[in-house]
Amino acid sequence: MKKITVFWGCQIPGRLTFMEKSTRLGLLALGYEIHDIPEFGCCPEKSLIKNEDEKLWLLNAARNLALAEKAGYHLVVACNGCSSTLKTAYVKLKGNPTLLAEVNEKLAEFGLMLKGTLKVYHLIEFLADEVGPGKIKQLVKKPLKGLKIGVHPGCHQNRPSPAAAFEDPLNPRKYDLLVQALGATTLDYQSKLMCCGNNLTLAGKLEDGWRMARTKIQELTKLGADALTVTCPACFMQFDQKQALFARQGDNLNLPVLTYMELLDLALGILPEELLLKDHRVDTGKFLQKAGLVPFSLPFNEEVLKRCLTCGACEYDCPSARTGVMSPQAVLKRFVGGDIEGLINSPEIWECVECHTCLEYCPQKFGMEKVFTWLKHEAMARGVYPDSLKAGYESFLKTGRLSKIDDRQRQKLGLPPLSSEEPKLYVEKLR
């Protein structure tokens, strides 16, 4: 078990303790023991402390760095803002021996000295460069297959680049690779590098700050995202907690927000209840269900399903069953037995042609097609469905129709032209 020191900052241990919990669990699962330093103070925050008193800012940052260096382990910073502060101060001090000597004179009053031997990592940087996506992928027990996730790096994870020294700040990829190692798909989206707006909110510009947050959430929602992932506590509060305010204004976006460590823990097999996901303002239930991490809430009466299983009439009515394509009873048996995940990923569910025959003949007026259409809905929500259907759905989203209209052919037959733009515009507005 390797030892590291983690710098938590102020918000995580104070207001977002579930972030600390998930980070501790995840690092432990990866083989790292955390050496705690309770004497750590605020990093301190740049836009508030540094803008008021840069010397005080630098001395406090140097003290935190010296405490970590004295411990003798790599320093992993769990907060974006703290990472930016500590790395900026560290680069400034290491690049100016005279300034470092002056700072060390002050630190000596507390029995501390900063030599410059400490290695400072952002949490994502540590996971990407020291652990590696490959190792993480090997450890995954419950892959987040079929889930589409928007990565929000935040302003201070990779910026300012001279201090962050992490990766290309204008095209960051390491966070995405770490999410992909868990089995999920990451989305490329226009507002990916946009600020969450938290500093505007703190400055009293509430509507301006909320507009930034809403812009990103709305874009990801249109792209079919199942969740937004962040590492910064300020970003988490802006995206998760502010959605409750949006809801009161009639804008129910309901996009779950999870930290990377929460995603990692879930993929490693750590139970959702251990992560205190109930402390999130946006409910994570649908995300967990889609990931197969909690039981599905089935929209069917169990007794009705059991009667269907006993009846078996659909085996004689269903065209697919009569021609030997599939057995509705076999599917229902697996469904009642709880093999929901297996069926969602099975090609069998697409062998129901949705002809409604079972509904018309069903003695209970239930119709097995309800089970099949529910399974198809869940499969399509995960992106698990035949390519031919994907092509049709994509065509509908792009044009509002399933096939291209050829007005020249229609004109030859004396048929009136059809609008090519109106259906598309309606789809865009209604999504």
CORRASUL-V491006 format. One record per helix or strand of 2 or more residues. SS is the DSSP state (2 for helix, 1 for strand). FROM is the first residue (numbers start at 1). TO is the last residue. Records with the same first field share a line. If there is no record, write none. Layout:
SS = FROM-TO + FROM-TO
This chain:
1 = 2-7 + 32-35 + 75-77 + 120-122 + 148-151 + 185-186 + 227-230 + 257-259
2 = 11-14 + 17-29 + 46-52 + 54-71 + 80-94 + 97-108 + 123-131 + 133-139 + 161-164 + 174-180 + 198-202 + 206-222 + 233-248 + 260-267 + 272-275 + 277-279 + 285-290 + 302-311 + 314-317 + 319-322 + 328-336 + 340-344 + 347-351 + 357-361 + 369-381 + 387-399 + 407-412 + 422-430
